[in-house]
């Protein structure tokens, strides 16, 4: 059975950190995406959702971590991160929302 995803379920959220803010100077935006997506689907969804032209998509898979908190082991789930390079002159304003 193939599960159909809504376009808003595929792109989970933007990642706003100091490192990702520095990447925005190079026309790169970082998003947390669904683990089942590949580069082609991420590119199509970003172009459709934000109406921009995507040049390149890089993917980073963050693995699960086990941390010790107050003597208990806690599992922190992993996720897939997509670094999207936009065409020069285009940008996505993350402060306005979707």
C-alpha positions as CSV (number, residue, x, y, z in Angstrom):
1,X,0.0,0.0,0.0
2,X,1.4,3.4,-1.1
3,X,0.7,6.2,1.3
4,X,0.0,9.6,-0.3
5,X,1.6,12.5,1.3
6,X,0.3,16.0,1.4
7,X,2.8,18.7,0.2
8,X,2.9,20.1,3.7
9,X,3.8,16.7,5.2
10,X,6.8,16.3,3.0
11,X,8.6,19.5,4.0
12,X,8.4,19.4,7.8
13,X,10.0,22.7,8.8
14,X,12.9,25.1,8.1
15,X,16.0,24.8,10.3
16,X,17.0,28.2,11.6
17,X,20.4,28.0,13.3
18,X,23.6,30.1,13.2
19,X,25.1,27.8,10.6
20,X,22.0,27.7,8.4
21,X,21.7,31.5,8.6
22,X,25.3,31.8,7.3
23,X,24.4,29.5,4.4
24,X,21.5,31.8,3.4
25,X,24.2,34.4,2.3
26,X,25.1,31.8,-0.4
27,X,21.4,31.4,-1.5
28,X,21.0,28.1,0.5
29,X,18.1,27.3,2.7
30,X,18.0,24.3,5.1
31,X,14.8,22.3,5.7
32,X,13.9,19.3,7.8
33,X,12.1,16.8,5.4
34,X,10.4,13.5,5.5
35,X,12.8,10.5,5.6
36,X,11.2,8.8,2.6
37,X,11.8,11.7,0.1
38,X,14.7,11.8,-2.4
39,X,16.4,14.8,-4.0
40,X,14.0,15.0,-7.0
41,X,10.9,15.0,-4.9
42,X,12.3,17.6,-2.5
43,X,13.2,19.8,-5.5
44,X,9.7,19.6,-7.0
45,X,8.0,20.2,-3.6
46,X,10.1,23.3,-2.8
47,X,9.5,24.8,-6.2
48,X,5.8,24.1,-6.0
49,X,5.4,25.3,-2.4
50,X,7.5,28.5,-2.5
51,X,7.4,29.3,-6.3
52,X,11.2,29.5,-6.7
53,X,13.7,27.8,-8.9
54,X,15.9,25.2,-7.2
55,X,19.4,24.6,-8.7
56,X,20.7,21.9,-6.3
57,X,19.6,19.8,-3.3
58,X,22.1,18.2,-0.8
59,X,20.8,15.7,1.8
60,X,22.2,15.0,5.2
61,X,20.8,12.1,7.3
62,X,21.1,12.7,11.0
63,X,21.2,9.4,12.9
64,X,19.4,8.5,16.1
65,X,21.2,9.4,19.4
66,X,21.1,7.9,22.8
67,X,21.7,10.4,25.6
68,X,21.9,9.9,29.3
69,X,19.6,12.3,31.3
70,X,19.4,12.0,35.1
71,X,20.6,8.4,34.9
72,X,18.1,7.4,32.3
73,X,18.9,6.7,28.7
74,X,16.8,8.7,26.3
75,X,16.5,8.1,22.5
76,X,16.6,11.2,20.4
77,X,15.2,10.4,16.9
78,X,17.1,11.1,13.8
79,X,15.9,13.1,10.8
80,X,16.7,14.0,7.2
81,X,18.0,17.5,6.4
82,X,17.9,19.0,2.9
83,X,20.1,21.9,1.9
84,X,18.5,23.6,-1.0
85,X,20.4,26.0,-3.3
86,X,18.2,28.6,-5.1
87,X,18.8,30.4,-8.3
88,X,20.7,33.7,-7.9
89,X,18.4,36.6,-7.1
90,X,15.6,34.4,-5.6
91,X,15.0,33.9,-1.9
92,X,12.5,32.4,0.6
93,X,11.3,34.5,3.5
94,X,11.0,32.1,6.4
95,X,9.7,34.7,8.8
96,X,6.3,35.0,7.0
97,X,5.4,31.3,7.2
98,X,3.6,29.4,4.4
